[in-house]
C-alpha cells in the first residue's frame, strides 16, 4: 500500500492503494479515516473516478479508526461517482466501521469479490 504520513512525520495515519482492472478498480484503505485525513482520502478516490472506471470498490478492512468525517467523505465520493457514471461500493468493513456507515445508509459488502460480483455497473460514458 502507498503510505501517507501525517504532517508531523510520525506513524502513517492513512494508507491508500488503488488497483485498476478493466472497467473497475479496487481501493484498499487502511489506518485512520477522520477529519485530518479525509481530504487525502477523497482526492485518492476521486482520481480513479476521473479516469472513467465504471465501478470503484473501496476495501475498508484495514481501517483502524473511522469517524463521522469518513462517512461525509464517502458520501462526497459517492456523489462524484454518480455524476461521472461510476458506481461506488464499500467492502470488508470492520464491525466498528460497519456501524458508522450503516448510520448513513451505506450498505457494505462482506468481501471485495462480492462487491465485484454484484453487477450490473453503469454502461460506459458516451
N, C-alpha and C positions, 0 to 999 in steps of 0.2 A: 504494500500500500504506500502511496505517497504520503509522507508525513508533513504536516504543517505545524510548526511550533508557535506557541503563544508569544506575545510581544516581549515577554521577559526572558525568552530563550530557554525556559525550563522544559519539563517533560511535554511531549506532544499533547495538545488539547483537542485536536480534531484530525482524523485521518479520513482521506477520501481517495478512492481509486476507481477509475471508470474503465470498463472493458467494452469495446464495441464489437458487435456481431451482426452482420447483415442489416436488418431494419430495426434492430433494438440494441440497447446497451444495459449493462448492469453496473450500478454504482454501489460500491461497498463503503459504508460509513462506519467509523469507529471513534471511540473516545467521547469527548464532551460536546453535546449539542445544547448550547444555551445562548443567551443574549450576546455573549462575547464572540461566539463562533459562527452564528447563523449567516452573517453576510458572506463568509467564505463558503459555507455550505450552499447557499443559493447560487452564488457565482459558479461553483463547481458543477452544480446540477443543471444550470441554465445552458452551459456550453453544449452538452450533447443534444439538448432540445433544439438549439440553434442550428445544429448540423443536419437536422431533418430526420432523426430517428423517429420511428412510429411508436415505440414502446420504451419507457425508461423504468427499470425495476430498481428500487432502492433497498438494498440489503442493510438492515439496521442491527444485525446480530452482534456486532462488536461495540455498540453504543453503551457507554457506562453511565452517562448522565444525560437526561433528556428533559428539558424544561418546556414551559409553555411557549417560549420563543421558538423552539424547534417545531412545534405544531404550526405556528404562524408561518415559519419558513417553508414548511412542506405545503401549506395551503397556497402560498405565493407561487411556488414551483408548479403546483398542480394547475393554477390559473394560467401561467405561462405556457404550460404544455398544451392545455386545451386550445389556446389561441393558435398555436402552431400545429395543431392536429396530431399531437402526441398523447399517448395515454401514460399516466403515472401510476405505478403500482408499488406498494410497500411490501416488504417481505422480512421474515425472520426477526420479528420484534421480541426482544426480551420482555418478560412479564411487566416490568416497570414502565417500559416504553409503550407496550400494548395498551396499558390502562390509560395513558395520556392521549395516545392517538385515537382511542375509542371515544373519548370525550368530544373530539372534533369530527366524529362520524367518518373517520378514515378507516377503511377496512383492510388490515394487513393480511397477506397470505402467509401460510406456515413456512413455505420454502420458496427459494428463487425458482426452482423447477415448476412449482405450482403456479406461481405468478406468470411465468413464461407460457405455460400451457393454457392459461385462461384466455384464449383468443376469443373473439377477433380483436385485431388492432385496427385503427383507422387506416383507410386507403392512403397511398402516397399523395402528397400535395401536387396540385396541377402546376 
